[in-house]
Amino acid sequence: MSEALVWKIIAASAEGFLVAVFAGAVVVWLFNNVLTQLRESPLKKVAPPALLPLAALAGAGHGWAAFHDWPRLGLPAWAGLGILLWCGFDAWREAARNRAAACWELRTAIPAVRTDYMARQFPQPLLSALPLNRQGRLRWNRTELPVLSPQDPGKEVCIVFLADFHLHPFLNTAFFREAIRLALGSEPDIVLLGGDFATKRAQAGEAAELLRSFRWPENTFAVRGNHEFWTRPAFFRRALAEAGIRLLSNEHHRVRTAGGREVLIAGLEDPYIPLTARKEARLREAIAAEDAEGGRLPRIGFVHTPESYARAAAIGCDLVLGGHTHGGQVRLPVFGTTISSCPVPRRFVYGRASVNGTMTLTTNGLGAYYGIRWRCPPEISEVVLTPRL
């Protein structure tokens, strides 16, 4: 093989590789910014890794054309480069927003995924290549947010937020039990549960048993997620009550912590179940009456999905916590978040953001669809409320 031919093969391969990367950037950008906005689109359920072979095919075709000196289209490559740079900038902005959070890894020694069940669904070579969180790695994310009034006496307020358990036959219940044990072991002032306790109706009983098996603190509150409403909403209302957990269904509760602080907790119901203007007005009036009686307290809202953030801001919440997105589940280098699971801007898929002056925080959650997570581990979110400067 002549030296000229070798260099031609190398040049064509490099050109094809770059086009594949740029085409992949187009695919991920389209998924992040277009397809996830289509609530009923079947394409929304297709993960970008399933579309990326198209990018590889485009790169291979471009490399073949380059080797034979055929005409090539340069515009898609340049468009892909531009999108790639934008995704990188967006991912950097997201990392900058969350840089103040203190994160550390907890090795539970309990697999999150039941690999024996998964082995029956996937061939072993594919199973070993999938980015499963079977190592049982759990992240503790601690974020300090200035919400409390500096004039009020008392200590800081510690809130633990857990969301998106998604019990399913391939998810190991012992992993969730260990995660809850670790979360409650930190002795938080308030525990908030963000819904989606079970993925399917068949696991509702198992989820209820998991909740009942713990002695929850007095100040433990929950909202139901979309999966509760899709399966057994009344059942989970009873299950939460039996576990000693107060369900806030478009309601609020005044909490006094052991450290002497008072805060107002508001739970907004899932947006897929219509919240009429009358109910929202009634909640706002009840909070206003609470303020008139005892003075304005810091308002902490929690919801299932970021789609409710604007509504929480409308009732005057200083901070609102949410889940549902699973943090994207798969976070690619440079591209960042891949799947948002709901039509919201990317900044609300994970971590800190704000809407209409209200601070927001979205957690990764504990469970995952099909147990697949990559660079997006299951997470316990600890939020420490500190006095405003």
C-alpha positions in Angstrom: 0.0 0.0 0.0 1.5 3.3 -1.1 2.1 6.1 1.4 -0.3 8.4 -0.5 -3.1 5.9 -0.2 -2.5 5.5 3.6 -2.7 9.3 4.0 -5.8 9.4 1.9 -7.5 6.8 4.1 -6.4 8.7 7.3 -7.7 12.0 5.9 -11.0 10.4 4.8 -11.5 8.7 8.2 -10.8 11.9 10.1 -13.2 13.8 8.0 -15.9 11.1 8.4 -15.3 11.0 12.2 -15.7 14.8 12.5 -18.9 14.7 10.5 -20.2 11.9 12.7 -19.5 14.0 15.8 -21.2 17.0 14.3 -24.2 15.0 13.1 -24.4 13.6 16.7 -24.5 17.2 18.0 -27.4 17.9 15.7 -29.3 14.8 16.9 -28.8 15.6 20.6 -29.6 19.3 20.0 -32.8 18.4 18.2 -33.8 16.0 21.0 -33.1 18.6 23.7 -34.7 21.6 22.0 -37.4 20.2 19.7 -38.5 16.7 20.3 -38.9 17.0 24.1 -41.3 19.9 23.5 -43.8 17.6 21.8 -45.7 16.1 24.7 -47.4 13.3 22.7 -44.7 12.6 20.2 -43.6 8.9 20.2 -40.1 10.2 19.3 -39.9 11.7 22.8 -39.6 8.2 24.2 -36.6 7.4 22.0 -33.3 7.9 23.7 -30.6 9.8 21.8 -28.3 6.7 21.9 -30.9 5.0 19.6 -30.6 7.9 17.2 -26.8 8.2 17.3 -26.2 5.3 14.8 -27.7 7.7 12.2 -24.9 10.1 13.0 -22.3 7.3 12.6 -23.9 6.3 9.3 -23.6 10.0 8.1 -20.0 10.0 9.1 -19.2 6.7 7.3 -20.9 8.0 4.2 -19.0 11.3 4.3 -15.7 9.4 4.8 -16.5 7.1 1.9 -17.3 10.2 -0.3 -14.1 11.9 0.8 -12.0 8.8 0.0 -13.4 8.7 -3.6 -13.1 12.5 -4.0 -16.9 12.8 -4.5 -18.7 16.1 -3.8 -19.6 16.5 -0.1 -21.9 18.7 1.8 -19.9 21.0 4.1 -22.9 23.0 5.5 -24.2 20.2 7.7 -20.8 19.8 9.2 -20.5 23.5 10.0 -24.0 23.6 11.4 -23.2 20.6 13.6 -20.0 22.3 14.8 -22.0 25.4 15.7 -24.5 23.3 17.6 -21.7 21.3 19.3 -20.2 24.6 20.5 -23.5 25.8 21.8 -24.2 22.5 23.7 -20.7 22.8 25.2 -21.4 26.4 26.3 -24.9 25.4 27.7 -23.3 22.4 29.6 -20.7 24.8 31.1 -23.4 27.2 32.2 -25.3 24.4 33.9 -22.2 23.3 35.7 -21.5 26.9 36.8 -25.0 27.1 38.2 -24.5 24.1 40.4 -20.9 24.6 41.4 -21.7 25.8 44.9 -23.4 22.5 45.8 -21.4 20.0 47.8 -21.6 16.5 46.3 -20.2 13.3 47.5 -20.6 9.6 46.7 -22.1 7.1 49.0 -21.2 3.5 48.3 -24.2 1.5 49.5 -22.8 -1.9 48.5 -26.4 -2.7 47.3 -27.0 -2.8 43.6 -29.7 -0.5 42.3 -30.6 -2.8 39.4 -31.4 -6.5 39.7 -29.0 -7.8 37.1 -30.6 -11.3 37.2 -33.9 -9.8 36.0 -32.1 -7.7 33.4 -30.2 -10.7 32.1 -33.5 -12.2 31.1 -34.3 -9.1 29.0 -30.9 -8.4 27.4 -28.1 -10.6 26.0 -25.2 -10.7 28.5 -22.7 -8.8 26.2 -25.2 -6.0 25.8 -26.0 -6.0 29.5 -22.3 -5.6 30.4 -22.1 -2.6 28.0 -25.2 -0.8 29.2 -24.5 2.2 31.6 -26.5 0.7 34.5 -26.1 2.0 38.0 -25.8 -1.6 39.3 -22.8 -0.5 41.4 -25.3 0.9 43.9 -23.6 4.3 43.9 -25.7 7.0 45.4 -24.9 10.7 45.5 -25.5 13.1 48.3 -26.1 16.6 47.0 -26.0 19.4 49.7 -27.1 22.8 48.6 -27.2 25.9 50.8 -29.8 28.5 49.8 -30.4 32.0 51.4 -34.1 31.9 52.1 -34.6 32.6 55.8 -35.1 36.1 57.2 -32.0 37.4 59.0 -34.1 39.0 61.7 -35.8 35.7 62.8 -34.2 33.8 65.6 -33.3 30.1 65.2 -30.9 27.8 63.5 -30.7 26.9 59.8 -33.4 24.6 58.4 -32.3 21.3 56.9 -34.7 19.7 54.3 -34.2 16.3 52.7 -35.9 15.9 49.3 -36.5 12.4 47.8 -38.3 11.8 44.5 -38.9 9.3 41.7 -38.5 6.0 43.4 -40.1 4.2 40.4 -40.2 0.8 42.0 -40.2 -1.8 39.2 -39.2 -5.6 39.0 -35.7 -4.7 37.7 -35.0 -2.2 40.5 -33.7 -3.5 43.8 -36.0 -2.5 46.7 -33.1 -2.9 49.2 -31.3 -0.1 47.4 -34.2 2.3 48.1 -34.4 1.1 51.7 -30.8 1.9 52.2 -31.1 5.3 50.5 -34.1 6.2 52.8 -32.2 5.0 55.9 -29.2 7.2 55.0 -31.4 10.2 54.3 -33.3 9.9 57.6 -30.1 9.2 59.5 -29.0 12.8 58.8 -31.9 13.9 61.1 -33.4 16.6 58.8 -35.9 19.1 60.1 -38.2 18.4 57.2 -38.5 15.5 54.7 -40.3 16.1 51.4 -41.2 13.3 49.0 -41.7 14.2 45.4 -43.9 11.3 44.1 -43.6 8.6 41.5 -43.2 5.9 44.1 -44.0 3.0 41.7 -43.7 2.8 37.9 -46.5 0.3 37.4 -49.7 -0.7 39.2 -48.3 -4.1 40.1 -45.6 -2.4 42.3 -48.0 -0.1 44.2 -48.2 -2.6 47.1 -44.5 -3.0 47.3 -44.0 0.8 47.3 -46.6 1.2 50.1 -44.8 -1.4 52.1 -41.5 0.4 51.6 -43.0 3.6 52.9 -44.7 1.9 55.9 -41.5 0.2 57.0 -39.9 3.5 58.1 -40.6 5.7 61.1 -40.8 9.1 59.3 -40.2 12.3 61.1 -43.2 14.4 62.2 -42.5 17.0 59.5 -42.7 14.6 56.5 -44.8 15.7 53.5 -45.5 14.2 50.1 -47.1 15.0 46.7 -48.2 12.4 44.2 -46.5 12.2 40.8 -48.0 11.4 37.5 -47.5 7.6 38.0 -49.7 7.7 41.1 -52.5 9.3 39.1 -52.0 6.9 36.2 -52.2 3.9 38.5 -53.9 4.1 42.0 -54.2 7.7 43.3 -56.6 6.9 46.1 -54.5 3.9 47.2 -51.4 6.1 47.6 -53.4 8.6 49.5 -54.2 5.9 52.0 -50.7 4.4 51.9 -49.1 7.7 52.8 -51.5 8.3 55.6 -50.7 4.8 57.0 -47.0 5.6 56.9 -47.5 8.7 58.9 -46.7 11.0 55.9 -48.9 14.0 55.3 -50.1 14.4 51.7 -50.3 18.0 50.5 -52.7 18.1 47.6 -52.7 21.8 46.7 -52.4 22.6 50.4 -49.9 24.2 52.8 -48.7 23.5 56.3 -47.0 25.7 58.9 -43.9 23.9 60.3 -41.9 24.8 63.4 -38.5 23.1 63.5 -36.6 21.9 66.6 -34.2 24.8 66.0 -37.0 27.4 66.5 -37.5 28.4 62.9 -40.9 28.5 61.2 -41.5 27.9 57.5 -44.5 27.4 55.3 -44.5 24.2 53.2 -46.8 24.2 50.1 -47.4 21.1 48.0 -48.8 21.5 44.5 -50.5 18.6 42.8 -49.3 17.1 39.6 -50.0 19.4 36.6 -51.4 16.6 34.5 -54.5 16.6 36.8 -56.2 19.9 36.2 -55.7 22.5 39.0 -58.5 24.9 38.5 -58.1 28.6 38.9 -60.5 28.4 41.9 -58.3 25.9 43.7 -55.2 27.9 43.0 -56.9 31.1 44.2 -58.1 29.3 47.3 -54.5 28.1 48.1 -53.2 31.7 47.6 -55.9 33.1 49.9 -55.1 30.5 52.6 -51.4 31.4 52.5 -52.3 35.1 52.6 -54.5 34.5 55.6 -51.7 32.6 57.3 -49.3 35.5 56.7 -51.8 38.0 58.0 -52.2 36.0 61.2 -48.6 35.3 62.1 -46.5 37.3 59.7 -44.9 36.3 56.4 -42.9 33.1 56.7 -40.4 31.7 54.3 -42.4 29.7 51.7 -41.0 26.4 50.5 -42.9 24.8 47.7 -42.4 21.3 46.4 -43.9 19.7 43.3 -43.4 16.6 41.2 -42.4 18.2 37.9 -40.7 21.4 36.8 -43.8 22.1 34.8 -45.3 23.3 38.1 -42.5 25.8 39.0 -44.3 28.8 37.5 -47.5 28.0 39.5 -45.4 27.7 42.7 -43.8 31.0 41.9 -47.3 32.5 41.4 -48.3 31.7 45.0 -45.2 33.5 46.2 -42.8 30.6 47.1 -39.3 31.6 47.8 -38.0 28.2 46.8 -39.6 25.3 45.0 -38.2 21.7 44.8 -39.1 19.2 42.0 -38.1 16.0 40.3 -39.7 14.0 37.4 -36.8 14.6 35.0 -34.4 12.1 36.7 -31.8 14.7 35.9 -31.8 13.5 32.3 -30.6 10.0 33.3 -27.9 10.1 30.5 -25.6 13.1 30.6 -23.2 13.1 27.7 -19.8 14.9 27.8 -20.1 18.3 26.2 -23.8 17.9 25.4 -24.9 17.6 29.0 -28.6 16.6 29.6 -30.2 14.5 26.9 -33.8 13.7 27.9 -35.9 16.1 29.9 -39.1 14.0 30.1 -41.2 17.1 30.0 -41.5 20.3 27.9 -39.4 22.6 30.0 -36.2 24.6 29.2 -33.0 22.7 29.9 -32.1 24.8 32.9 -34.9 23.2 34.8 -33.9 19.6 34.0 -31.3 19.4 36.8 -30.0 21.6 39.6 -30.5 25.2 40.4 -32.4 27.8 38.4 -35.0 30.5 38.9 -38.4 31.5 37.5 -40.1 34.8 38.1 -37.8 35.5 41.1 -38.4 32.1 42.8 -35.4 29.8 43.2 -35.8 26.3 41.9 -34.0 23.1 42.5 -34.5 19.9 40.5 -33.2 16.6 41.8 -31.9 13.5 39.9 -34.2 11.3 41.9 -33.6 7.8 43.1 -35.0 5.5 40.4 -34.7 5.4 36.6 -36.5 4.1 33.5 -35.0 0.6 32.8 -32.3 1.3 35.4 -30.1 3.1 32.9 -28.1 6.1 34.2 -24.8 7.5 33.0 -23.0 10.4 34.6 -26.3 11.1 36.4 -26.4 9.0 39.6 -29.3 8.5 41.9 -29.4 11.3 44.4 -30.4 12.4 47.9 -30.9 16.1 47.8 -30.2 18.0 51.1 -31.2 21.6 51.1 -30.0 23.8 53.9 -32.0 27.1 54.3 -29.7 29.9 55.5 -30.5 33.5 56.4 -30.5 36.0 53.5 -27.6 38.5 53.7 
